Amino acid sequence: MARSRKKVPYVGACADSDRPSKRRAHHQERHAVRNALKREEDIPASKAFGDPWNGDKDGKVWLGFDNPKDLRK
């Protein structure tokens, strides 16, 4: 395996947890609900805040071909 290399320099998500992004989304939701209740408007849907497919742990990170050390398996 000494000569094995990755074909593309992608790595998995670099975040340890989804907790910060979830906390941000819930904070925005609570803030919007509080303001809607003050103005006596309809409460916004909870799905409008935060995107489960765009969290910190989702996706991949492009490293580039510059560092050959990143391409080793």
C-alpha positions in Angstrom: 0.0 0.0 0.0 3.0 2.3 0.0 2.2 3.5 -3.5 -1.5 3.9 -3.2 -2.8 7.4 -3.8 -6.2 9.0 -3.7 -7.5 10.0 -7.2 -9.2 13.2 -6.0 -8.2 15.3 -2.9 -11.5 15.2 -1.0 -11.8 14.4 2.6 -14.9 14.0 4.8 -16.4 16.8 6.8 -14.1 18.4 9.2 -16.5 19.2 12.0 -16.7 17.0 15.1 -20.4 17.7 15.8 -23.6 19.1 14.4 -24.3 20.7 17.8 -23.2 24.3 17.0 -25.3 24.5 13.8 -28.3 23.0 15.5 -28.0 25.5 18.4 -27.9 28.4 15.9 -31.0 27.2 14.1 -33.0 26.7 17.3 -31.9 30.1 18.5 -33.1 31.7 15.3 -36.4 29.8 15.6 -37.0 30.9 19.2 -36.2 34.5 18.3 -38.6 34.5 15.3 -41.4 32.9 17.3 -41.0 35.4 20.1 -41.2 38.3 17.7 -44.2 36.8 15.9 -46.0 36.5 19.2 -45.3 40.1 20.1 -46.6 41.3 16.7 -49.5 38.9 16.9 -48.6 37.3 13.6 -48.6 33.6 12.5 -45.8 31.6 14.0 -43.3 30.5 11.3 -42.8 26.8 10.6 -39.9 25.2 12.4 -38.6 23.8 9.1 -37.8 27.3 7.9 -34.8 27.5 10.3 -31.7 25.5 9.7 -31.0 23.1 6.9 -30.4 19.4 7.9 -28.6 18.9 4.6 -26.3 21.8 5.1 -24.9 21.2 8.6 -21.3 21.5 9.6 -20.7 17.8 9.4 -22.2 17.4 5.9 -20.4 17.4 2.7 -16.8 17.1 1.7 -13.8 19.4 1.8 -11.5 20.0 -1.2 -7.9 19.9 -0.2 -6.3 20.5 -3.7 -3.4 18.8 -5.4 -0.7 21.0 -3.9 0.3 18.8 -1.0 1.1 15.2 -2.0 0.9 14.2 1.7 -2.9 14.8 1.6 -3.2 12.3 -1.3 -1.7 9.3 0.5 -4.1 6.7 1.8 
